[in-house]
Amino acid sequence: MEEMFDPQQGLRWTATAAAGFTTTQISSNQMFYAEGTASNIPLRLQEARAALFGPIAAPGNVDLQSIRTSTATFNGRELSCVLHSGPVNPATAVPGRRWEESEECVDPESGLLVTHSVVPGRYYHYEYSNAPQLAGHVLPRRVIVTEAGKTVSEISVDSLTQLPAADPSLFVPTDEMKARGPAIALPGAQKISRFSGRVPFASGATAHPVCVFGLVTASGQLVEAHSLQPSDPNSQAAVEAAKRMNFAGPAPLGVRPQQHFVFVIEKFVSSQAPLPNER
């Protein structure tokens, strides 16, 4: 993946994969164009962009969320951590971390992001040894993505350089790009928490969560979906339940088609006593 940005001309990024996927995307004069072998961006490619350019929620959304802080030790360093969740989740003192909370941990000395996690069990770990810098901005040299303790992706930044002069032709869309229509937008992740099975539940029932992670395409299709707890006995059932969900919906006028990450937290109920009207 290579990205070039000129504040006067726009943004251009290209990417290729060993499986044959290619894409070229241009943003210029508030217009967005793309061409390539497929309209959808593969999950791991979108993950790389998200990890490097937008892991933390935009400042405008933070004041709408419940926020609490904690400290943690990682690789011998003490970190300052922020846990935040949506406004429907009240800020209560609870041990550990809630499934609804995202977590960002920062090195208090350098101010650099060290770990990012949308749900428990899935983490971005940022390494800054010999990190590339440009005009006071620092990118990690490497980002390691883990799920259930297993490394699933390694993202490396090979170079970060200032262009002496950007070629204007690089930001001019081709006729094929114009014919395709607006390029797909890559917004932030969606988190859905729901109970699997019958409701209401009897008193004393225990909910056991299994989280499914995947990508929702612009057409509303869930792709590359998999459980973040693959050894859980409800793992496959959670994936199948998430695939049956309807993610399609009318796009607002003037909004580009979008594809985004989704975390579906399926809560399976166990030790459930019969409901009053059951025999």
Secondary structure, DSSP 8 states (H G I E B T S, - for coil): -EEEEETTTEEEEEEE-TTS-EEEEEEETTEEEEEES-SS--HHHHHHHHHHH--S--HHHHTTSEEEEEEEEETTEEEEEEEEE-TTS-----SS--TT-EEEEE-TTT--EEEEESSTTEEEEEE-TT--EETTEE--SEEEEEETTEEEEEEE-------SS--GGGGS--HHHHHH-S--B----EEEEEEES-SS--TT-EEEEEEEEEEE-TTS-EEEEEES-TTSTTHHHHHHHHHTS-------TT---B-EEEEEEEEEEES----TT--
